[in-house]
Amino acid sequence: MHCELVVPGLLASPARAASLELLVARGRRDRAPPQSLERWLQQEFGLEGRLPAGALSLLGSGGNPADEVWVRADPVHMQVMRDRVVLAPAGAFAVSREDADALCEAVTRHFAGAVELRALDPERWCARLRREIEVGDEPALGMAGREPTQRAGDVLLTEIQMLLHGHAVNEAREARGEPAVNSLWLWGAGRLPQRTQGRWRSVASDDLLALGFARHSGIAARTLPQGATQWLSHSPEDGRHLVILDAANETLERDWFAPLAAALRSGQIGMLTLHVPDAGLSFETVRGDLRRFWRRPKALASYV
């Protein structure tokens, strides 16, 4: 079995991970241009051109995009500063399922068939549109703390913002001292691509775009299990398997890196590859590499 891990933001984390540091030190390193997780997925699944993140995310959530135009329409808070407006993605503040559903229903009702807004989960929404719009492929997280620029989809967005501003959900949120969901970040518009393909037998992730790519490519897709022990118990003994992890998870060493290092040492895994796309780094380790005792582990940040 070849296990491939993708952990964006890993090298920026101050946390130490002894098992992973050992694996990285004993293996081989490869460099590439830094890129976002979304771009990495698009490249690895062989998709050229625009990224239809809305349609693929809907597919990843178990929905059916059909041949419709979908766009990611993630909830955000626009914070008015002294001389500019900056964007805060939903990951920076809490949005309940009830708030998400109520706001999506209000937008869908207001546009009466021209726009259908769905909350795939409280922080990730998508919208069905009558026609394609050019909004770019930059996700909301990549815009955190930045001032959005004028884009083609902003005419539609202005009307949505006015609706959200006066909604009872946002009035209640502000009364509780919580940031209002006063805008959406539109990105990744388009229809499902005709064809994508990946090299893995399975993909495990909580990222809906990754799950959508997997399902569209005919690859077994499932949400992320609690840890590597559970993941190993349900994975075939051969082939390549992709796992996408969140660097903000404080239990990665205990739940993932240590069990995977043990599985490599015992021969249950034949090869372990770690990708950190935003740092442009990959590390590949096989069982025999663990004998390179002269390669001393060091903090992951030192590889940047």
C-alpha positions, 0 to 999 in steps of 0.5 A, a space after each residue: 500500500 502507498 499512502 499519500 498525505 496532503 496537509 496544507 499549512 503543515 510547515 507553518 504550524 508551531 506544533 512538533 510531530 516526532 513521528 512525522 519529523 522522523 519520516 521526513 528526515 529519513 525520506 527523500 524531498 522534492 520541490 515544486 512551485 507552491 500552490 493552494 490545495 484547490 490548484 493541487 487537486 485540479 492538477 493531480 486530477 488532470 483538469 485544465 482550465 477553469 475550476 468548477 468548484 461549485 459543481 464538484 463540491 455539490 457532487 462531493 456532498 452527495 448532491 447531483 449537479 446535473 448539467 447545471 451551472 453551480 458556483 461556490 457561494 461561501 458565507 463571509 463577513 465583510 468587516 468595515 475598517 477605517 479606510 477599507 473593507 476586509 473579508 473574514 471567511 466562515 472558518 473565522 466565526 461560527 455559523 450554525 446549521 439553522 442560520 445557514 439553512 434560514 439564510 439560504 432559503 431566504 435567498 432562494 425564495 427571493 430570486 424565485 428560480 434564478 438562484 438556488 442557494 444550498 448550504 452543503 454544510 454551515 461553512 460551505 455553500 453553493 448556488 445554482 445559476 441560470 447562466 455562467 459568470 466569471 468570478 475566478 477560482 480563489 476560495 474564501 480562505 485565500 481572501 482572509 483579511 484582504 479587500 475583495 476586488 470588483 468582479 463580474 459576479 458583483 452585480 448579483 452579489 450586491 442584491 444578495 448583500 442587501 437581502 442578508 443585511 436586513 434578515 432576522 438571522 443577522 439581526 439576532 447574530 449582531 444582538 448576540 455580538 456575533 459577526 453577521 453573515 453579510 455577504 457571500 464569496 463567489 468562486 469556482 463557477 461552471 458545470 461538471 467537467 466531462 472527465 477527470 482522472 486520479 491515480 488513487 484507489 480511494 480518497 479520504 477527506 472532509 474537503 468537499 472539492 476533493 470528494 467531488 473530484 474522487 467521485 467524478 473520477 470513479 474513485 472510492 470517496 469517504 469522509 475522514 475517519 477519526 485516525 489512521 488506525 481506523 483508516 487502515 482497517 478499511 483500506 485495501 492492502 494494495 494500491 495508492 490511497 489519498 488522505 487530506 488532513 487539516 494542519 489545525 488538528 492538534 491530534 495529528 501526531 497521535 491519531 495519524 502520524 504515529 500510527 502511519 509510521 508504525 504501519 510503515 515500520 511493520 510493512 503494512 504500508 510500503 510507502 508514505 508520501 507527504 505533500 505540503 502544496 502551499 510550501 511546494 514540498 513533498 517527502 517520500 519515505 519507504 520502509 528501508 529509509 527508516 534505517 538511515 539513523 544518521 539523518 536526524 529529525 528536525 522541526 518541519 519549519 526548517 525545510 521551508 
